[in-house]
Amino acid sequence: MNRTLILIEDDTSNKIPALFDGYSFHQQHIEEDEKRLDDLESEVDEHSIRISALEQAN
């Protein structure tokens, strides 16, 4: 029983860093995607303003 518990603890403790690395990797990509989305939203807003100005000029 104790040997099984030690094996399970050892197996689990070895996977924790890998889980943290995976979480960090995904978090970094989420932050990059949010920045790209913010940039695209700003560009769409700018284009909307330009389109409105062109429509009013005609």
C-alpha angles and dihedrals in degrees: 000000000000092000091053091049091050091049092050092048092048092048092048096045090052091055097050095079090049090052091049091049090051091049092049091049092052093044090053091051091048090053091049091049091049090052091049090048091050090050092049092048090052091050092049090050090051092049091049090054091049092048091050091050091050092048091051091048090057 
